[in-house]
Amino acid sequence: MLWSDPENEPPKELRDMQEMLRRLGLVLALAMLLGMIVIGLR
């Protein structure tokens, strides 16, 4: 590696997409949990 190489950091679009996927996964997990509670109460 040369000292002049750029930082090993993903581009902004990739970081934004990862953040969106993380939020989507969290929302999906909460929705599944809620669905299981509703099914369990019936």
Residue pairs with C-beta under 8 A, 6 or more apart in sequence:
10 18
